Amino acid sequence: MKDFEHLMTVWQGQPVKEQLSVDEALKQVKKGISGLSHKLIWGIVGIVLTTALVVYLTLFGAFVEWTSQLGLVILIVGTIMYLALQIGDYRTISKHDPTTNPVLYLEMLKIYQKRRAYLFGRFWYLYGVIVTAGLSLFSFEILERLSIQVRIICYIAWVAYLLFATYYLKDRIIKTEKEKVSLMIGRLERLKEQFIHE
């Protein structure tokens, strides 16, 4: 009998798994998605403006060297590739409303998470190579008028920025976004489990 009483006190001492309020959880998921959507929209606007500027320079810039034109075309290709991925990601998370079908939305968030992992994984390095190649070819004509010391400083600054963006900035962006998406996925999965066990 003593063992039974001990077992009962241990069992009662276990933390009760708190039930999530459906409305509160969905409101938090919508708020998180809204933040991601706004961030993606601003990214899309920025890349559209960048692409428009590069197209303008390609068509109307007074560049003599063929390397400048080739560099600008490479930059256009890179920015369009990046733009296509950003638009795809935006469409993935904004296609459905989490309040109408949370289970379907959970699957969409998982797809979004995989797409972003691809974007910040393999594609980031491909994009970096494309942008570096384009800017390198474009900068020959721009920098040839400058002294060798200024050119070296410009190239060092460019390489330093690439290393900073690749090994520090990218990781911070990935970590922050991954935490937000994982939190939303966790909330939707807890809701799904609640409905299965009820």
Steps between C-alpha positions, in 0.01 A plus 500: 500500500787732579646444151163585347480826698855588397416425137188722527697794641762466226229478235316802639826693520552467124441826314171506319543565131332832448238505228559759235223741428418453132422867446814617680726252318359591159527869579868454590563299182329767287710770670819304431403438139415867457850593617661251261277618214594865555867408510467305175308784333772750592760255371308466174468879467873539563601238245255643240654846545851353478410308185344813346815700577726235346277478190508879469882502526520221242279680250602861554841492669792638298731203550775435249630162616316181414576372851271766647209392282563132575524574874169687494328217310632249755365722780159514330490120476596466869247752626221345293583154639493637855178690429332183373588317822378787718169521314460122529559517875252785537236308305560191711425669833230737379303251290283369784348644814603312817155551653313318223708181497782489758612149398546603135673816616735293716604308189551828311724630780710184480535553122597863563759388756655260243504769230673745732753234600578460128521877451741549788681175428617414152343791312665763723845390382391482134349848531818626666712366213266656241495841670876493558568411137262769374634772725862401431452526125303823536751659737803464269393797290381702798814446709760524222501879529594481868843453652622150579472567876133601472428195282661270755298663780179456297573133431592433864180673616295291255659172613456601867132575439449166324662313787297697756172437313575133443635396837330738743198682359356197319523284813323762713222540243459123473494452877242773561270387221537133586404569863189692393385237252576214741297675770201532264534139387520390864182687589310353206627150580390536863157609379487202267595264787234655726229430244623145442495418873163662572 
